[in-house]
Amino acid sequence: MIYNIIPPESVEDIHQASLRVLSETGILIDDQEARLLLFDHGAVEAKGRVCIPPELVEACLSSCPQLVRLRGRGQEVFLGDGSLHVHNMGGARDVIDPQKNQLRPATANDVAESTRLLDALENVTTITPLYTPRDVPPEWMVLSMFEQALRHTLKPINGPGVRNREELLRLVEMMKVVLGDHPSVPIGVSPVSPLNFLGEVTQVMMETARQGLPFAPLPCPSTGATAPMSLAGSLVQQNAENLAAICLVQLTRPGLEVVYCGRASVLNMRNGSPIWGNPEVGMMSAATVQIGHRYHLPVNVYGLADSGFATDMQSGYERAINALVPALAGADELSGVGEMAGGVCSCNAQMVIDNDIFGMVQRVRRGFEVNVDSLAVEVIGHAMDTSHNFLREPHTRKYLRSGEIWQGRLGVQEAGWELWAAAGNPTVMERAEREARRILAEHKVPPLDDEQERELKKITSVALN
């Protein structure tokens, strides 16, 4: 059963309102190639903005496929087949050192280590380069992130944020060395809310389409600042930004795979800072799922979001609520593993904790079967006729092995207060740190072959020169 946070008629109202915004208000766009492409297909200019007619939007939506394939070195997934997939946040600039309780700048080694950890976590399906390394030259930063991801996982990879067309072309070269001539790595591109497509953003979108890479528009409106204060108004604007981006890539390459994305957040109007842990984040993510599914597109939204720097009780309930609501709405992909303080930092322990949170979310989403066998009438009768307990029943072993009862990596593992106290009263953070260290000591990712290493070095040497 799918949970709808707004009724279907409200989804249609948001769609129609978004069409009005695009046709009556329009978008800011200055790239001449993109402008001419839109004008050639019926767009017009008004008040210095490009207005996109409803019929063009509908035509572009109709050319989008319903499935998106993501492929890595050893695994592939399909978004839109009814499964729920999960990936980590990307681009954090700092690492939390829980031992010293302080932040430090992220390095390329942190990208490598976090990728290898994520590769081992069973509830993480696809991987985005987690950190923005600050020990490499700025012009090499994005390529370094992607190189480390290619080396340290077999899972499908999401491209890092790309700043210009040339950077994208370098990434494509790297993809082809490791993933073959037809890579399937989604590229996320963010217009600047509200409705701002100025600068190089449209060239990156169009080049993504020309390269045949899955496209993920990433509008990030903030209620009350870069979008209306009402949740419905923010969703209208976010949808309009999504639809404008979809028009550009579909006109460039009809039939391009598109992942419909939403990154709407809430602004604290008292101090101007974003609030990531409020339930409205999960609510808007759930509504975004409904809107994207109205277009028969796979949808990627926020999954884990909280407000602070600590892995405390507040963080736990904020993250769990904001992950569960869009998951029950039928999201195809959720983001946020490792996200802390609105995406500015992360740590290994948080990733392990989030892996467990998503394991619980997946368990809730899966539900349970009610049938003759699971109703267990005869089993109850047999137990009452014999031992008055179910430990020896074959039915118990069957359902234990089937995953009827979820078991995570963390949680209190000692039976009773005395054993827990004897273990040093470990917190979930301490358990997660210990588990992360164990995984990193044991988990190995097959290296690239010699030819791939040589080709990557050629690309990096050219980029650095």
N, C-alpha and C positions, 0 to 999 in steps of 0.2 A: 504494500500500500504506500502510495506517494503522499507526502505531506505538502499541502498547498498553504503557504502563508498568506496569500491573497487569492481571491476567487478568479477563475478564468476570464471573466468579463473585465476585471481590473487589469489583467495582462494585456488585453486588447486595447483598453483605454491608454495604457502606457505606450503601446506600439503606435497608436494613432497620434498621440501627443508628440512622440518623437518624430514622426513624419512631418508634422506641422513645424516643429523646431527647425528641421533641415530645410524645408521648402520656404519657410517664411523668415527665419532668422539667418540660417546658413552658417558656414564655418569660415574661420580665418585660414587662408592658405596662400602662399606667395610663390611656390615653385611653379614655374611656367609649364613644365611638362605635365604636371599633375592637373593644373588648371585647364589646359587645353584638352586633356583627356576627358575631364568632366564636362567641359563645354561641348565637346563633340558628341556627347551622349545626352544632351538636353539640360544640363545645369546652366544657370544664369547668374550674373553678378548683380548684387544689390547692396548698397551702402558699404561697399568695399569687401563684402563677404560673398562666398560662393554658395548659392542656394541649390539644393539637390532635390529634384522633383520626386514625388512618391513612387511613380511608376518605374523610375530608374532604380530606386532602392529595392522595390519588390522584384524586379528582374534580376538584380545582382544576388539577392538572397536565394532565388530559385536555382541559381547555378552552383550553389555550395553543396558539396557532398555531405552525407549524414555521418560518415565515419572518418576518423582521422587516425592514421597509422603512425606510431612512434617506434623507432628502431634504434637499438644500441649495438654494441659489439657482440653480445650474446643473447639478448632478449628483445622482444617486441611486445607492444600492447596496442589495443585499439580503443580509442575514445569514442563513445557513442554506442557501444554494444550493450549497455545496461550495467556494466561493471563500475565500481567506484575505485579510482586510482588516486594516488597520493604522491606529492613531491614536496621537497623542502623549499624554504624561502631562498632568495638569491641576493647576493651583493652586500652582505653585512660588512661594515668597515672595521669592526672591533671584535675581539674575543674576550669573553669573561673568564678570568682566572679565579675559579671558586676557592682555591687554597688561599690566595692573597686578597680575595674580595676586591678586585680591581680590573679595569679594562686595559687591554693592550692592543696596538694596531695589528690587524690581520696580516699574515704573510702567505706567500705561495705554498709553503709547507702546510699551512692550515687548510688551504683549499684541497690539497692532496689528501690529508688525513681525514678531513670531514667527508670527502667523497668516498673514501674506502670504508668509513664507518657506515655511511648511508647505504653503500652497496650491500652490507651485511644485514641491515635491518629489514625484516621480512614484510613489514607493513608499508614500506616506502617503495613505490613502484617506478618512479622516474626521478631523475636527479638534475638539479640546477646547480651551477657553481655557487657554493654557499657564501664565500667571502670575496671581498674586493681586496686583493693583496696590495699592501702599501710598501713592499720591499722591492718592487719592480718599477721601471720607468712608466710614467702615466700613459704614454702612447702604446705600451705593451700590455697594460693591465687587463683588458678584456680578453686578449688572445691568450695570456698566461692563465687566466681563470679557466678558459675552455680547454687548453692543453692539459691541465691537471685533471680535469673531469674525464677527458678521453682516456687518460692513462689509468685511472684508478676505479673504473666501474665497468661492468658488463651491461648495466641497465640502460634503458633509453635516456638520453640527455636532452635537457632543454637548453636552448641557446641563452647566453647572458645578454644583458641589455646592450644593444649596439648603437654607437653614436653617429655613424655615417656609413655611406655606401662602401667606401674602400675597406673599412673594418669588416663589414659583412662579407665582402669578397674573400678576405683573408680567412675568415672563419669557414667559408665554404671549401676553400682549398684544404684546410685541416680536416674537415668532415670527410672529404672524399678520400684522403689518405687512409683514414682509419675505418670508415663506414661504407666505402664503396662509391661508385659513380652516381648513385641515386640516394643520397642520404635523406632521412626523414626526421630532421631535427627542427622542432618548432622555434620560431623566432618571435619573441614578444616585442612589440613596439608601442610606446605610450605617447598618444597625443597629450597636450597640456590643457587640462581643464581650466576654463570652460571653452570648448569647441575651437581649440587652437592647434592648427596643423602647420604652423610656420616653421621655417628653417628646413633642415635636412630630413625631418621625420618622414615626409612623403616619399623621398627618394629611397629611404631604407625600406619602406613598405612595398614600393613598386619593385625594387630589386629582389626582395624576398619572393615576390610573386614570380618574377622572371626566372629565378633559380628553382622554382617549384617546391620550395620549402613550406611546410605547414605554417600558417600565419595566426598569431594570437594578439589581437589588439588589446592593449592594457590601459584603458582609461582609469584614472585614479581620482575621481571627484571627492571633495571633502565637504560635507554638508555645512552650509552656512558660510563657507569661505570661497570655494571654487565651484560650488553647486548650491541650489536652493536648500533652505533649512529643512523643508519637508522631505521625508524619505521618498515619497512618490516623485517629487520634483527632481531629486538627485538621481533616481532611477531613470527618469525620462532623459535627463541630460547624458548620463552614462550610456544609455541605449543609443541616443543620437550619435555620440562619438564612436561607438562601436559600428553603427550602420554606415557612417561616412567612411570609416577605414575599410570596411568590407567592400563598399563600392569601388574604392581605389584598386584594391588587389584583384577583384573579380573582373574589372574592366581591363586590367593589365594581363591577367591570365584566367580566363573563365574556367570554372571547375576547380580552382585551387582549394585545398583543404584548409578550413578555418576552424579554430577553436574560439568560441564566444567566451569572453572573459569579463570579470567584474572585480574592481578593487575599491569600491566605495567605502569611505571611512567617515567617522564622526569627529567633529571639532569641539573641543572644550571652549565654549564661548567666554568663559571667565579668564582664561589665560592664553588662548590662541593655540594651544598644543593639541595634537590629534589624540583621540581616545580609541584605543584598539580593542579594549576588553569589553566595551558595552555590548549588550545583547543586540543592539541595532545593527552592528556589523554582521552578525550571523543572520539577522532578519533580512537585511538587504542582499546578502549572498544567496539566501533561499529564494527571494523574489527574482534575482538575476538568473537563477537556474530555470525558473518558470518562463522567463522572457526568452532566454536562449533556446529552450526546448520548443517554444512557440514557432521558432524558425527551423526546427529540426536539426539544430546544431549541437555538438557536444559542448559542455559548459565547464569552465574552470573558474573557481572562485576561492576567496579566503576560506581556510579551514581552521587553522589554529591562530588565534589572535588574543593577545593580552596587553595590559597597560604598563607593565613594569620590567624591572631588571632581575627580579628574584623568582626562583622556582618555589614559590610558597603556595599557601592555600588559595589565595586570590588568583594567582596565575592558573592554578589547576582548574578551578571552576569556570573561569573566563574562557580558557582554551577549550574545555570540554563542551561547553554550551555552544560556542561559536563554530565548533566542528560538527556537532551533532545535528544542528538545525538544517544547514544546507545538505548534509549527507542524507537526511530523511526526505529532503525535497527532491532527491534524485540526481545530485551533482555527478558529473562524469569524472571530474578531477578536483581535488582539494589541495591547496597549497599551505605552507606555513610550518612544516617540520623545522624545528630549531629557531623559529622566529622569537625574538625577544625585544621588548621596548620599541615596538613599531618597526622592527627590521634593522636597527642600527647595530645589533650585536647578537652573538650566539655562543654556545659552548657545547661540548660533546655530551654532557649529561642531559641537557635539554632535548637533544635529538633522541636519546634513548627513552626519556620520559614520553616524548611525543609519539614515538613508535608504539608505546603501550596505549596511549590515549586513542590513537587511530585503530589499534587492535580492538579496543572496546567499542568504538564507533562502528566498525565493520561487523562486530558480533551483533549489536543492536539492529543494524540495518538488515542482517540476514534473517532475523526472526527465528521461529522454530516451527516444526511441523506438528500438526495434530492429526493423527491417523490411528488405526486400530492398534498398531504396535506401540506407538508412543503413549497412547492412553493407558496402557499397561494394566488393564483390568485383571488379566490372568496372573500377571506378576505380583500384583498386590495380594491376590488370593493365595498364591503359593507361599509368599513370605509370611502371611498370617497363619498358614497351616504348619509352618516349619519354625524358622528361627526368629521371626518378628523383626528382621532387618534385611536390608537389600544388598549387603556387601558381597554375599556369595552368589548373587543372581547373575546369570549370563547377560541379562538385560542391562545390568549396571555396567559391566565391562564394555558392552557394545556401545552404549551412549557416551561413556567416558572417552572411548577411542574416537568417536565420531566428531568430537569437538562441541558437544552440547553445552559443556561448561567451559567458558573461556579461561585460559591461563596465560598471563603475561610474563614479561621478564622481571618485573619489579613487584612491589607490594610487600607486606610483612610476610616473611617466609618462615620465621621461627614460630613454633606452636606454643603460645603462652607468653605471659609477661616475663617470667624468669629467664627463658631462653633468649627473648628479645633483649632484655637488659644485659645478659651475659655477652651478647654479641656487640655490645657497645651502644645500644639504643640508636641504631642507624636510621638516618632520615632517608627519604626517597632520593634526595640529591646525592647522598653518599652512596646509596645502592646504584644509582645511575652512573656515577663516576666510575665505580668499581666495574660495572658491566661494560662500560665503554672501553676501559683499559683492557679488559679481558678480550673483547672483540678485536681491538686493534693489535693485540699481541698474537692472535690466532688467525685472523681472517686475511687471506692472500688473494689478490686479484691477478689473473694471468697478465704478464707484461705484453706490450706491443712487440711485434716482430722486428727484426733488424732493419728491414726495408722501410717499414713505417717510421721507425726512429730516424732514419736518414732523411726521409722526406719531410718530416716535421721540423727537423733542424734546419733544412733549407728554407722553409717558410718563415721560421722565427728569425733566422739570420737576416733575411731580406726585410722583414718588418722592423727589426731593430736598427737597420741601416737606412 
